[in-house]
Amino acid sequence: MPKEVDVSKIYGKIKIVNSFPDFKVKVVSSFPDLKVKVVDSFPNSAGKWKIVEAFPDYKIQIVNSFPDFTIKYVDSFPGPGNK
């Protein structure tokens, strides 16, 4: 049973990694758990991710199967999806 992730808390500085992630994430085109907007500044609310190389708040691994949660990249209205 996968652990329940409160996706509304997943925001801030994000590092994409290949191993030892905090969360495994699958990118989907519909019905995501979290809608993600990649921003350059103020990643201070749900779904706003600033991609960084150092000092991340969370480390994310992109996977095709068995994700902790799913995301969809959006240009507006980031935040928890509408499952």
Residue pairs with C-beta under 8 A, 6 or more apart in sequence:
2 66
2 68
3 68
5 23
5 33
5 68
5 69
7 33
7 34
7 46
7 47
7 69
7 80
7 81
8 46
8 79
8 80
9 46
10 23
10 34
10 46
10 47
10 58
10 69
11 43
11 44
11 45
11 46
11 47
11 48
11 49
11 57
12 43
12 44
12 48
12 49
12 50
12 56
12 57
12 58
13 43
13 50
13 52
13 55
13 56
13 57
13 58
14 43
14 49
14 50
14 51
14 52
14 56
14 57
14 58
14 59
14 60
15 51
15 52
15 53
15 54
15 56
15 58
15 59
15 60
16 51
16 59
16 60
16 61
16 62
17 59
17 60
17 61
18 61
19 61
20 59
21 59
21 60
21 61
22 58
22 59
22 60
23 58
23 59
23 60
23 61
23 68
23 69
24 60
24 61
24 63
24 66
24 67
24 68
25 60
25 61
25 62
25 63
25 67
25 68
25 69
25 70
25 71
26 62
26 63
26 64
26 65
26 67
26 69
26 70
26 71
27 62
27 70
27 71
27 72
27 73
28 70
28 71
28 72
29 72
30 72
31 70
31 81
31 82
31 83
32 70
32 71
32 72
32 81
33 69
33 70
33 71
33 80
33 81
33 83
34 46
34 47
34 69
34 70
34 71
34 72
34 78
34 79
34 80
34 81
35 47
35 71
35 72
35 73
35 74
35 77
35 78
35 79
35 80
35 81
36 47
36 48
36 49
36 71
36 72
36 73
36 74
36 78
37 47
37 48
37 49
37 73
37 74
37 75
37 76
37 78
38 49
38 50
38 51
38 73
39 48
39 49
39 50
40 50
41 50
42 48
43 49
43 50
45 78
45 79
46 78
46 79
46 80
47 74
47 78
47 79
47 80
48 78
70 81
72 81
